[in-house]
Amino acid sequence: MSVSDRDKRILILFVGILIFVLVYYFPIRGYIDDTDKVKLENITLTSRLAELEGKVEKEAEIKADTTNYKAKIINLVSKFPSFLQTENEIMNMVELENELKIEIPSITVNEPVEVQTSVSTDKPAPQPEAGKENPDEIVVDPIVNAPKYKLYSMSTSIIYKGGYNNLKEFLDKITESSDKKSLNTVSLTFDSKTGNLDGNIVYDSYFLEGSDRPYEEIITKTIKHGTKNIFGTVDAAKKKKSEDGENNEITEGSGLTEEGEADKEGEAE
């Protein structure tokens, strides 16, 4: 069977078209898809570049704002004590009681409780699917990235007895304290017999664990260290006994003087 020249040309043309189609849909098509992906990435990177260029232009302003925020954080942290104990609140109330001339017959200080922040660590981190790895994923270590500070709240409940003006001063002392304190509840009634207010006041004191502010230990100046009898009952008894002895000696001495004068008068007669 002989093939004419016309058929040969048609066959060559068909084979050429087939080769062109194969080359276009396999290697060239892949290059076109890659080009489209690169174009999309360029759009994203262009917007990111514009954002970074804007930050570079505002670099001095951003650094100033960062320094300002750090100073505010340091100032805020410095207002929180690093630790509080029961004696801190008791001595604080004793000082206010003496200063404002009020009565606080009862003080109850509860154990510190950690204040939960809005960020919860109970939710587990998402795990990657088996066999898939994301090179852009940042692995966060919960220990390394744990917060530096922990905020604690300690609630104090007192029984208040005093006048209305003293109450206002007392509440101002609590809310305007150099340490962080806040009022919780105030429940008072008027005592018609004394003309004062009686009732319960609950306030919260806060301390920040991890703060650089050192703990201020309470030192009671009213009692000397090494004093065995802190209430002074023995000293008072000794003092009373000594005074009684002195009174007896004076009485005996005065009696002898009277007898001596009487003898002198008899001799004169």
Secondary structure, DSSP 8 states (H G I E B T S, - for coil): ----HHHHHHHHHHHHHHHHHHHIIIIIHHHHHHHHHHHHHHHHHHHHHHHHHHHHHTHHHHHHHHHHHHHHHHHHHHTS-S---HHHHHHHHHHHHHHHT-EEEEEEE---EE---SS-S-S------TT---TT-----TTTT--S-EEEEEEEEEEEEE-HHHHHHHHHHHHT-SS-EEEEEEEEEE-TTTSSEEEEEEEEEEEEET-SS-------SSS-TT-S-TT-HHHHHHHHHHHHHHHHHHHHHHHHHHHHHHHHHHHH-
